[in-house]
Structures are given as structure tokens and as C-alpha cells.
Amino acid sequence: MSQAIEGIDPAVPPSGPGCAECEAAQGWWVHLRRCAQCGHVGCCDTSPEQHASRHFADTGHPFIQSFEPGEDWFWDFRTGEMFGEGPKLAPPQHHPRTQTVPGPRERVPRDWQNRIH
């Protein structure tokens, strides 16, 4: 995945430091994923709302990259395959290191482990 790939735009920055839909609804997430085509940041499939997968269902944008510090893998929704390398996307590469996982801290319910997938 090191050459130009349809469905990945390395020049597009992420939409923000957290899941766009969870932020708008004052929700919370477990991990974050970044759309490699448009930069939308959504929550992972373990999170209650699974916004990254919903973004794929709504847009057809095929690739996400982890938006967690220390992770740079890509996922292809069409094939269900993970790729360990790909083009470097526009910064930032991950959410702020001070942001908790799950996060954001002030919105994570005490029983969060009972609410995940």
C-alpha cells in the first residue's frame, strides 16, 4: 500500500481529535479510527455507536487508519483485511496523548465495560 491508492487521500487532515458524531452528541468512545479518504474521525466497532463503520456504510469510503497513538495500521472495509503499512496521512497521526481511552474521561460512564461491543 505504498503507492497511490484509490480511496486514500494522504493530504486530507483528520476532522478533529475525537469522534465527530460522539462529540456532537456529547457521547464517548473506546478507540478512534480515521477515514483515509476524507479524514472523518469516528469511533471503533467496540464503541457503543460504531461511527467509523457507519461512515463507511454511508459514504463507501473503503479505508480507515487507527487514530490511536503508536498504531498506524489500515483496514479495508470491502475485504475485511488489515494492512500494516500504507501512505503517511496528513498530521496529526493520532488523537492527543492526553486524551483518555476510553474517552473523553468526563463523559465515559462508570459501567462503560458493560456498554461496549
C-alpha positions in Angstrom: 0.0 0.0 0.0 2.9 2.4 -0.6 1.8 3.9 -4.0 -1.3 6.0 -4.8 -4.4 4.1 -3.8 -7.9 4.9 -4.8 -9.8 5.7 -1.6 -6.9 7.1 0.2 -6.0 10.8 0.2 -2.9 11.5 2.2 -3.3 15.3 2.0 -6.6 15.4 4.0 -6.2 16.2 7.7 -8.3 14.4 10.3 -11.7 16.0 11.2 -10.7 16.5 14.8 -9.3 14.9 18.0 -12.4 12.8 18.7 -15.3 11.0 17.0 -17.2 13.7 15.1 -20.7 12.3 15.9 -19.9 11.4 19.5 -18.6 14.9 20.1 -21.8 16.4 18.6 -24.0 14.2 20.8 -21.7 14.6 23.9 -21.1 10.8 23.7 -18.0 8.8 24.3 -15.8 6.1 22.5 -13.4 3.4 23.1 -10.9 3.8 20.2 -10.8 6.1 17.3 -10.5 5.4 13.5 -9.7 7.9 10.7 -11.2 7.7 7.2 -8.2 7.6 4.9 -10.2 9.3 2.1 -11.9 12.3 3.8 -10.3 12.5 7.3 -13.6 11.8 9.2 -12.7 10.6 12.7 -15.2 8.0 14.1 -15.3 5.6 16.9 -14.4 1.9 16.6 -16.7 -1.1 16.5 -16.2 -1.8 20.2 -17.6 1.7 20.9 -21.4 1.9 21.6 -22.2 3.9 18.4 -19.6 2.4 15.9 -19.4 5.6 13.9 -16.4 4.6 11.8 -18.3 1.7 10.3 -21.4 3.8 9.8 -19.3 6.3 7.9 -18.2 3.6 5.5 -21.8 2.4 5.2 -22.9 6.0 4.4 -20.1 7.0 2.1 -18.4 3.9 0.7 -15.0 5.3 1.7 -13.2 2.0 1.9 -10.1 2.6 4.2 -9.7 3.6 7.8 -6.5 4.0 9.8 -6.2 3.7 13.5 -6.2 7.1 15.2 -4.6 5.8 18.3 -1.0 6.7 19.4 1.5 4.1 18.4 -0.8 2.5 15.8 -0.6 3.0 12.1 -2.5 0.1 10.5 -5.2 0.4 7.9 -8.4 -1.5 7.5 -10.2 -2.2 4.2 -13.9 -2.4 4.9 -14.5 -4.0 1.5 -12.3 -7.0 2.1 -12.1 -7.2 5.8 -8.3 -7.1 5.7 -5.8 -5.2 7.8 -2.7 -3.7 6.3 0.4 -2.9 8.4 1.7 -0.2 6.1 0.4 2.5 3.8 0.9 6.1 2.8 1.6 8.6 5.6 -1.6 10.6 6.1 -1.6 14.4 6.9 -0.9 15.2 10.6 -1.9 14.7 13.3 -1.4 11.0 13.2 -3.4 10.3 16.3 -5.6 11.8 19.0 -3.8 13.9 21.7 -1.8 11.6 24.0 -3.5 13.3 27.0 -6.9 12.1 25.8 -8.1 9.0 27.8 -9.0 5.7 26.3 -11.9 5.3 26.5 -12.6 9.0 26.2 -13.2 11.7 26.8 -12.8 11.0 30.5 -15.6 13.3 31.7 -18.2 11.5 29.5 -17.2 7.9 30.0 -19.8 6.2 32.2 -18.6 4.2 35.2 -20.1 1.0 33.7 -18.6 1.6 30.3 -17.4 -2.0 30.1 -21.0 -3.2 30.1 -21.8 -0.9 27.2 -19.2 -2.0 24.6 -19.5 -4.4 21.7 
